[in-house]
Amino acid sequence: MQTPHTFRLHFIVLFVVLFVLFFINLSVGSVSIPLNEIFSIFLGKGASKETWHFIILQYRLPKAITAMLAGGGLAISGLLMQTLFRNPLAGPFVLGLSSGASLGVAILILGASAFGGFFGTLILSQWSLVIASAMGSFLVLLAVLAVTFRIKDTMAILIIGLMFGSVTTAVVSVLSYFSDAEQLQQYIFWSFGSLGNQSWQGVLILGISFLVGLILSVFSSKSLNALLLGENYAKSMGLRIKRTTFIIILATSILAGSITAFVGPIAFVGLAVPHLVRQFYKTANHFVLLPAVLICGSLLMLVCDTVAQLPLSEFTLPINAITSLVGAPVVIWLLVRKRKLFF
């Protein structure tokens, strides 16, 4: 049986691994930078080459921080959805947020061919895709939250969220069918997901959104523990189901929506990391699971981003492809080996 001391030891090990992977991620890429040079830059002593200083502080450091925020946020979102709906296949985008973001981006990009100059100029702006994605997710969020006040059954909310996703996906398909090759290629590249090209301003906004979603998630931990025993038991403990469902969906939407807006739709992480954590932490206590999935999600995203860099190559693979190629076999192996989801 795992004790609080064992949990603390596990968290210390995870933090050490996260620290090591963070600096390895900063070191590898098309230009290999020695670790001692990275430490020298962080200590304010500068680097042997001025270009290394620029690469670390203006490109790789924002990308690494974005990777940790995205991985941790999606993993927490997946845990919240799986607990709320008591469904091991639920993920952060089960409510249609990703599809809403895709619709917003599709309207912006594919609208350029239909409306010409203004949209074409708008796409070139730094924040256009972020704003379009955020607005798409926000509109779907409003629709889902409106449903939560009218429907008591959480499974009905899950089905309605899937229907919202289907509708927005259908609209995107229609827009894609009537678009030209250049706009369609740009949209497809966005759908691959990307952690790079993040400004410090963007990282700050993403970090604030992440912090708000994390605080809501932490305050929901006790409610999540009660929901594991069923809604009737939770009600007998005085839990207000509608209010709790609203807060959990809001936290998930803030986390998943903001991450999708900045890095695109990232698959697999939110679905798989909670299951991975449950294999090693044999507990249903969300006061343990929340920090565990946060760290493990950040770890997984850093690993995937490091693999995607193709060291000593100028090419970077799509992060969406790497998350599935690296993570899915691990989850399959663990589930076959353990033969139980602990859910």
matplotlib code that plots the C-alpha trace (Angstrom):
import matplotlib.pyplot as plt

x = [0.0, 1.3, 1.8, 2.0, 5.8, 5.8, 3.8, 6.2, 9.2, 7.5, 6.9, 10.5, 11.7, 9.2, 10.4, 14.0, 13.2, 11.2, 14.1, 16.5, 14.2, 13.6, 17.3, 17.7, 14.8, 16.6, 19.8, 18.7, 17.5, 18.9, 21.7, 23.1, 23.9, 26.0, 24.3, 27.0, 26.3, 22.6, 23.4, 25.7, 22.9, 20.5, 23.1, 23.5, 27.0, 26.0, 27.1, 30.2, 28.1, 25.5, 23.3, 23.0, 21.8, 19.1, 18.0, 17.6, 15.9, 13.7, 12.8, 13.6, 12.7, 9.2, 8.7, 9.7, 7.5, 4.6, 5.2, 4.9, 1.8, 0.1, 1.0, 0.0, -3.2, -4.4, -3.7, -5.6, -8.5, -8.6, -8.7, -11.6, -13.6, -13.0, -14.1, -17.1, -18.5, -17.1, -15.9, -12.3, -12.5, -13.4, -10.7, -10.3, -12.0, -15.0, -17.2, -16.4, -14.0, -11.3, -13.9, -15.1, -11.5, -11.0, -14.2, -12.9, -9.6, -11.2, -13.5, -10.5, -8.1, -10.6, -12.5, -9.5, -10.2, -13.9, -13.5, -10.1, -8.0, -9.2, -9.1, -5.8, -4.2, -5.8, -4.2, -0.8, -1.2, 0.4, -2.7, -5.3, -5.2, -5.1, -8.2, -10.1, -9.4, -10.3, -13.6, -14.6, -13.9, -15.7, -18.9, -19.0, -18.3, -21.3, -23.5, -22.3, -22.7, -26.2, -27.0, -25.6, -28.2, -31.1, -30.1, -29.3, -27.9, -24.1, -24.2, -26.7, -24.2, -21.5, -23.7, -24.7, -21.0, -20.2, -23.0, -21.7, -18.3, -20.0, -21.8, -18.7, -16.6, -19.2, -19.1, -15.2, -15.5, -17.8, -15.5, -12.5, -14.3, -14.8, -11.3, -8.3, -5.1, -3.1, -5.6, -6.3, -2.6, -2.4, -5.3, -3.9, -0.5, -2.4, -4.2, -0.9, -0.2, 3.0, 4.8, 7.2, 7.0, 5.5, 6.2, 6.8, 3.5, 1.7, 3.4, 2.2, -1.4, -1.3, 0.2, -2.5, -5.2, -3.5, -3.3, -7.0, -8.0, -5.6, -7.0, -10.6, -9.4, -7.7, -10.8, -12.9, -10.7, -13.0, -16.0, -14.3, -13.6, -17.2, -18.4, -16.3, -18.8, -21.8, -24.1, -26.5, -23.8, -22.4, -25.8, -26.1, -22.8, -24.4, -22.6, -24.5, -24.2, -25.1, -22.7, -19.9, -20.5, -20.4, -17.1, -15.5, -16.6, -15.5, -12.0, -11.7, -12.8, -10.3, -7.4, -8.2, -9.5, -6.5, -4.1, -5.8, -5.8, -2.0, -0.6, -3.5, -5.3, -2.9, -4.2, -3.6, -2.1, -5.3, -6.8, -3.8, -1.9, -4.6, -4.6, -0.8, -0.8, -3.4, -1.2, 1.6, -0.5, -2.9, -5.3, -8.5, -7.7, -7.6, -5.4, -2.7, -3.9, -4.1, -0.4, 0.7, -1.1, 0.1, 3.8, 3.5, 1.6, 4.5, 7.0, 5.3, 5.0, 8.7, 9.7, 7.5, 8.8, 12.4, 11.8, 10.0, 13.1, 15.1, 18.4, 21.0, 18.3, 16.4, 13.1, 10.6, 7.9, 4.3, 3.8, 0.4, 2.0, 4.7, 2.4, 0.5, 3.4, 5.4, 2.6, 0.0, 2.3, 3.2, -0.5, -1.3, 1.5, 0.6, -3.1, -2.3, 0.2, -2.0, -5.3, -7.1, -7.8, -8.2, -11.2]
y = [0.0, 3.4, 5.8, 9.7, 9.3, 7.2, 9.8, 12.5, 10.4, 9.9, 13.6, 14.4, 12.0, 13.4, 17.0, 15.9, 14.2, 17.2, 19.5, 17.3, 17.0, 20.7, 21.4, 18.6, 20.1, 23.5, 21.9, 19.9, 21.1, 22.2, 23.9, 21.8, 24.0, 22.6, 22.5, 24.5, 27.3, 27.2, 27.4, 30.3, 32.2, 31.6, 32.9, 36.1, 35.4, 35.2, 32.5, 32.0, 32.8, 35.6, 33.5, 30.9, 33.5, 34.6, 31.0, 30.1, 33.2, 34.1, 30.7, 27.6, 28.8, 30.1, 26.8, 24.6, 26.6, 26.3, 22.6, 22.2, 24.4, 22.6, 19.1, 19.7, 21.6, 19.0, 16.2, 17.9, 18.6, 14.9, 13.8, 16.2, 15.0, 11.3, 11.7, 13.9, 11.6, 8.4, 7.5, 6.3, 7.5, 11.1, 13.7, 17.4, 18.0, 15.7, 18.8, 20.0, 22.7, 21.6, 21.4, 24.9, 26.2, 24.5, 26.1, 29.6, 29.0, 27.5, 30.5, 32.8, 31.0, 29.6, 32.9, 34.5, 32.9, 34.0, 37.5, 38.5, 41.4, 42.1, 38.4, 37.9, 40.7, 39.6, 36.1, 37.7, 39.3, 37.5, 37.1, 36.3, 32.5, 32.7, 35.0, 33.0, 29.8, 31.3, 32.7, 29.4, 27.5, 30.2, 30.0, 26.2, 26.8, 29.1, 26.6, 23.8, 25.9, 26.9, 23.2, 22.4, 24.7, 23.0, 19.3, 17.4, 14.2, 14.5, 11.8, 13.9, 16.8, 14.5, 13.4, 17.0, 18.1, 15.4, 16.6, 20.2, 18.7, 16.8, 19.9, 22.2, 19.4, 19.2, 23.0, 22.8, 20.0, 22.1, 25.1, 22.9, 21.4, 24.9, 26.3, 26.4, 24.4, 27.2, 28.0, 24.3, 23.6, 26.5, 25.1, 21.6, 22.9, 24.6, 21.3, 19.5, 21.6, 23.6, 24.6, 27.0, 30.6, 31.7, 35.2, 36.0, 37.9, 34.8, 32.6, 35.1, 35.0, 31.2, 31.0, 33.2, 31.1, 27.9, 29.3, 30.2, 26.7, 25.0, 26.9, 25.9, 22.3, 22.3, 23.7, 21.0, 18.1, 17.2, 17.3, 15.0, 12.5, 12.5, 12.1, 8.9, 7.2, 8.3, 11.3, 10.0, 9.6, 13.0, 14.6, 12.9, 14.6, 17.9, 18.4, 20.7, 18.7, 21.5, 24.0, 21.4, 20.3, 24.0, 24.6, 21.5, 22.2, 25.8, 24.7, 22.3, 24.8, 27.5, 25.0, 23.2, 26.2, 28.5, 25.7, 25.0, 28.7, 29.0, 25.6, 24.0, 20.8, 18.4, 14.8, 11.9, 13.7, 14.6, 11.1, 9.0, 10.7, 10.2, 6.4, 6.3, 8.0, 5.6, 2.7, 4.0, 5.8, 3.2, 5.8, 7.6, 10.6, 13.7, 15.6, 13.2, 12.6, 16.3, 17.2, 13.8, 14.3, 17.9, 16.8, 13.7, 15.7, 18.3, 15.4, 13.7, 16.9, 17.8, 14.3, 14.5, 18.0, 16.8, 13.9, 16.2, 18.4, 15.8, 16.8, 18.3, 18.7, 21.8, 20.0, 19.7, 16.9, 17.7, 17.5, 15.9, 12.9, 12.5, 12.5, 9.6, 7.7, 7.9, 7.6, 5.2, 2.1, 2.9, 3.0, -0.1, -2.0, -0.8, -1.7, -5.1, -5.7, -4.5, -5.5, -2.9, 0.8, 1.6, 3.8]
z = [0.0, -0.9, 1.9, 2.0, 2.3, -0.9, -2.7, -1.6, -2.8, -6.2, -6.6, -5.8, -8.4, -10.9, -10.3, -10.8, -14.0, -15.2, -14.4, -16.4, -19.4, -19.4, -19.9, -22.4, -24.4, -24.4, -25.5, -28.6, -31.9, -35.3, -33.3, -30.4, -27.4, -24.6, -21.2, -19.5, -22.0, -21.0, -17.3, -18.1, -19.9, -17.0, -14.5, -16.5, -17.7, -21.4, -23.9, -26.0, -29.1, -29.2, -31.4, -28.7, -26.2, -28.6, -29.5, -25.8, -24.5, -27.5, -29.0, -27.0, -23.5, -24.4, -26.3, -23.4, -21.0, -23.5, -23.7, -19.9, -19.7, -22.6, -21.4, -17.8, -18.7, -21.1, -18.6, -15.9, -18.3, -19.2, -15.6, -14.8, -17.7, -17.0, -13.4, -14.1, -16.8, -15.2, -18.7, -19.4, -23.0, -22.1, -22.9, -22.7, -26.0, -25.4, -25.1, -28.6, -27.6, -30.1, -32.9, -32.0, -32.1, -35.5, -36.8, -35.8, -37.4, -40.5, -40.9, -40.7, -43.0, -45.5, -45.5, -47.1, -50.4, -50.2, -48.9, -50.2, -49.0, -45.5, -44.4, -46.2, -44.3, -41.0, -41.3, -41.4, -38.0, -35.0, -32.9, -35.6, -35.3, -31.5, -31.4, -33.9, -32.1, -28.7, -30.0, -31.5, -28.3, -26.3, -28.3, -27.9, -24.1, -23.8, -25.5, -23.2, -20.1, -21.1, -21.4, -17.9, -16.3, -18.1, -17.9, -14.7, -16.3, -16.8, -19.5, -21.5, -21.3, -22.6, -25.6, -26.3, -26.2, -28.8, -31.0, -30.8, -31.9, -34.8, -36.1, -36.0, -37.7, -40.4, -41.0, -41.2, -43.8, -45.9, -45.7, -46.6, -49.6, -51.2, -50.3, -52.5, -52.0, -50.3, -47.6, -47.0, -46.5, -44.0, -42.1, -42.1, -40.8, -37.9, -37.1, -36.7, -33.6, -32.9, -29.7, -31.4, -32.4, -29.1, -27.9, -24.2, -24.2, -25.5, -22.9, -20.2, -21.3, -21.6, -18.1, -16.6, -18.2, -17.0, -13.4, -13.4, -14.6, -12.2, -9.2, -10.2, -10.5, -7.1, -5.4, -7.1, -5.8, -2.9, -5.2, -7.7, -4.9, -4.0, -7.6, -7.9, -5.6, -7.7, -7.9, -5.2, -2.7, -3.6, -3.0, 0.3, 1.3, 0.5, -2.9, -5.3, -8.5, -11.0, -9.4, -9.3, -12.9, -14.0, -12.2, -13.6, -17.2, -16.8, -15.6, -18.4, -21.0, -19.7, -19.8, -23.0, -24.9, -24.1, -24.9, -28.3, -29.1, -28.7, -29.8, -31.8, -31.1, -29.3, -29.3, -26.9, -23.9, -22.1, -22.7, -21.9, -19.0, -16.4, -17.2, -17.0, -13.6, -12.3, -13.2, -10.9, -8.2, -7.0, -5.6, -6.5, -4.4, -6.6, -4.1, -5.3, -8.9, -9.8, -9.2, -10.6, -13.9, -14.0, -13.8, -16.0, -18.7, -18.7, -18.8, -21.7, -23.7, -23.2, -24.3, -27.4, -28.3, -27.8, -30.2, -32.7, -32.9, -34.9, -33.3, -35.7, -38.4, -39.5, -39.7, -36.9, -36.9, -36.1, -32.3, -32.8, -34.6, -32.0, -29.0, -30.4, -31.8, -28.5, -26.0, -27.5, -27.4, -23.8, -22.7, -24.7, -23.0, -19.5, -19.9, -21.3, -18.5, -15.7, -17.3, -15.2, -15.6, -11.9, -12.8]

ax = plt.figure().add_subplot(projection="3d")
ax.plot(x, y, z, "-o")
ax.set_aspect("equal")
plt.show()
